[in-house]
Amino acid sequence: MKKFALLLALAILCCEGWSQADTRRRIAFWNVENLFDTRHDTLKSDEAFTPWGENHWTIKRYEDKRNKIFKVVAAMGWPAVLGMAEVENDRVLADLCKDTPLRKMGYEWVHYESPDRRGVDCAMIYRKDQFKVLSSKAICVSDSAEDFYTRDILMVHGMIKCSEKWDTCYLFVNHWPSKLGGVAADRHRLQIAQKLMQTMDSVRNCAEGALVLAMGDLNASSDEEAVYKGLGFGGGCENALGFYNLTYQVPEGVGSYKYHDAWSCIDQMICNWDLEFEVFAPDFMLIDDQKYLGKKLFRTYLGMRYQGGYSDHLPIIVTLP
């Protein structure tokens, strides 16, 4: 435990020095993999993440998870904004921002409860000295007529500090349905993509020059229908509306998610500015892949087996000019 604390302190010192040397602002996204507290919410199917549930989710494991998220945020150089997926509620965000060293960097959060039956939502944390929230809302993408309920899109209108000036921005945090739903899930992802792009285009037309950026776990790579058709990227990095899919900057074989032996970028950023993009893949978030060789993600759980890692996704980052 003492060794871990020492390594963490050294990482923080290094990142503080780096962030002071590089004054450019960063916006990041990360699916943090099941950030649940240990309490049962009777309105959610969260029983697995309780001390008596199948995942044996204890206070100790929850605190370790929270500290690992803080460590990654520090290692990323304290981004101005971090969009998040798979966050249970306000309580876990308060614990993260107030009971870890994120407090010293002035992080606050934006979150709305969504109708997802498992109880996971999109959220955003931000540094108050680099980002100011002007308004926010949840965009519903569920369909009660089909008994389909999923995570809302979180929309945040704010001002972000770029160099020495403040720029208007509109940020959209996404977590689209997984592939487990088969053909129906494919259709819903396509519909969500179309609604997102319509909303982004409308906002961009009303706020000329503003940064309009969607980030999230799309559960689809750039060659799947939801992206190339729903978002309009038919094999190119720019669509007809002038938005860039920044994921096209990622070299082949690099990704934010690994399935069997293949890495892919199902975590993506769509933006009206052509920004520098990267997948954040520090060594401590990866472990040796004995089955498929190379490296794989150091996850919190593998099935129901606790591994004590970070997440089943890597973060993605854009750097502002």
C-alpha positions, -999 to 999 in steps of 0.1 A, spaced: 0 0 0 29 24 9 46 15 -24 14 23 -44 10 57 -25 46 66 -33 42 58 -70 10 78 -71 26 108 -55 55 106 -80 30 104 -109 12 135 -96 43 155 -93 54 146 -128 20 154 -143 18 187 -125 52 197 -139 42 186 -174 9 204 -173 26 236 -162 50 234 -191 23 227 -217 -5 253 -214 -27 238 -241 -61 226 -230 -73 191 -234 -107 175 -236 -109 138 -228 -134 110 -228 -133 77 -209 -156 48 -203 -146 41 -168 -163 7 -166 -190 5 -139 -183 33 -115 -209 22 -89 -212 29 -52 -219 0 -29 -256 9 -21 -286 -7 -38 -309 17 -56 -344 1 -58 -350 19 -91 -319 3 -108 -306 -32 -115 -275 -25 -96 -276 -55 -72 -244 -70 -87 -224 -40 -75 -232 -44 -38 -213 -63 -11 -237 -92 -13 -240 -91 -51 -223 -115 -76 -194 -90 -80 -189 -87 -43 -185 -49 -47 -171 -37 -14 -161 -3 0 -125 -12 -4 -129 -21 -41 -150 10 -47 -123 33 -31 -96 15 -51 -116 21 -83 -121 58 -75 -83 62 -68 -74 46 -100 -97 70 -119 -79 99 -102 -45 84 -111 -55 83 -148 -68 119 -148 -35 130 -132 -15 110 -158 -35 127 -186 -22 161 -173 -54 172 -156 -76 178 -187 -100 208 -187 -129 184 -194 -134 147 -190 -165 131 -204 -174 98 -187 -195 68 -194 -208 41 -170 -213 64 -140 -240 55 -116 -250 87 -99 -241 121 -84 -227 104 -53 -198 86 -70 -189 119 -88 -189 138 -56 -167 112 -40 -143 113 -70 -141 151 -71 -142 159 -34 -125 128 -17 -95 125 -40 -67 150 -50 -90 161 -79 -104 184 -53 -71 204 -53 -75 209 -91 -110 223 -86 -129 196 -105 -168 198 -105 -193 177 -124 -224 176 -145 -247 146 -144 -284 136 -151 -301 103 -143 -311 85 -174 -336 56 -180 -309 30 -185 -321 0 -166 -287 -10 -153 -283 25 -139 -253 38 -157 -252 73 -172 -230 98 -190 -214 125 -170 -187 152 -172 -161 165 -148 -143 197 -154 -118 221 -140 -134 254 -129 -104 274 -138 -105 262 -174 -142 255 -181 -173 274 -172 -208 257 -175 -234 280 -190 -262 254 -194 -267 217 -196 -294 191 -204 -300 155 -211 -311 145 -246 -334 115 -245 -326 88 -271 -348 60 -256 -379 47 -273 -407 38 -248 -429 25 -277 -403 -3 -283 -396 -7 -246 -360 4 -254 -342 24 -227 -307 36 -229 -283 63 -217 -293 99 -225 -268 121 -244 -254 147 -220 -252 182 -237 -232 209 -220 -229 245 -232 -199 263 -218 -168 284 -222 -134 268 -224 -101 286 -220 -79 282 -251 -45 299 -248 -54 332 -232 -90 336 -244 -123 319 -237 -141 301 -265 -178 291 -266 -183 253 -269 -210 227 -270 -200 193 -258 -221 161 -262 -212 130 -241 -224 97 -255 -227 60 -246 -246 42 -274 -262 8 -270 -240 -23 -270 -239 -49 -297 -257 -74 -274 -290 -62 -287 -283 -75 -322 -302 -61 -351 -324 -39 -329 -294 -24 -312 -279 -16 -347 -310 2 -357 -311 22 -324 -274 32 -328 -282 45 -363 -312 65 -351 -291 80 -322 -263 89 -346 -288 107 -369 -303 126 -340 -269 136 -326 -257 149 -360 -289 169 -366 -285 185 -331 -248 192 -336 -255 208 -370 -283 229 -356 -262 242 -327 -232 249 -351 -255 270 -374 -268 290 -344 -234 296 -328 -209 304 -357 -173 297 -347 -181 278 -316 -165 245 -308 -191 217 -313 -177 183 -302 -193 149 -295 -174 124 -276 -182 89 -264 -183 52 -265 -203 46 -297 -200 8 -295 -193 11 -332 -161 16 -352 -157 40 -380 -166 14 -407 -200 5 -392 -233 19 -404 -241 41 -374 -209 61 -381 -205 61 -418 -242 65 -425 -258 79 -393 -230 105 -388 -223 108 -425 -188 96 -426 -189 75 -458 -153 64 -457 -138 98 -451 -126 118 -422 -149 148 -429 -187 146 -436 -208 168 -459 -217 191 -430 -181 199 -422 -176 178 -391 -144 157 -386 -142 122 -373 -109 127 -353 -106 89 -349 -93 87 -384 -60 100 -371 -54 67 -352 -30 43 -370 -42 8 -379 -37 -16 -349 -42 11 -323 -75 15 -305 -93 22 -272 -109 -12 -269 -97 -48 -276 -119 -77 -286 -100 -109 -289 -69 -100 -308 -82 -68 -325 -79 -33 -313 -105 -8 -325 -116 28 -317 -152 25 -307 -146 55 -285 -147 85 -308 -147 122 -311 -167 141 -338 -159 178 -341 -162 209 -363 -126 217 -356 -98 195 -369 -80 189 -336 -50 167 -326 -64 134 -313 -48 105 -294 -56 73 -276 -41 75 -241 -24 42 -234 0 43 -205 17 10 -195 0 9 -162 -34 5 -179 -23 -25 -198 -13 -61 -190 2 -90 -210 -23 -108 -232 -14 -145 -227 -41 -157 -251 -39 -133 -281 -4 -120 -274 7 -83 -271 -11 -63 -245 -47 -61 -233 -67 -38 -210 -62 -41 -173 -99 -42 -164 -117 -39 -131 -136 -72 -139 -132 -100 -164 -167 -115 -164 -174 -118 -127 -137 -122 -118 -123 -92 -100 -90 -81 -115 -85 -48 -97 -76 -28 -129 -87 4 -144 -113 -1 -172 -122 -22 -202 -116 10 -223 -87 34 -228 -93 72 -226 -92 94 -257 -80 130 -258 -81 160 -281 -58 190 -277 -71 225 -283 -50 251 -302 
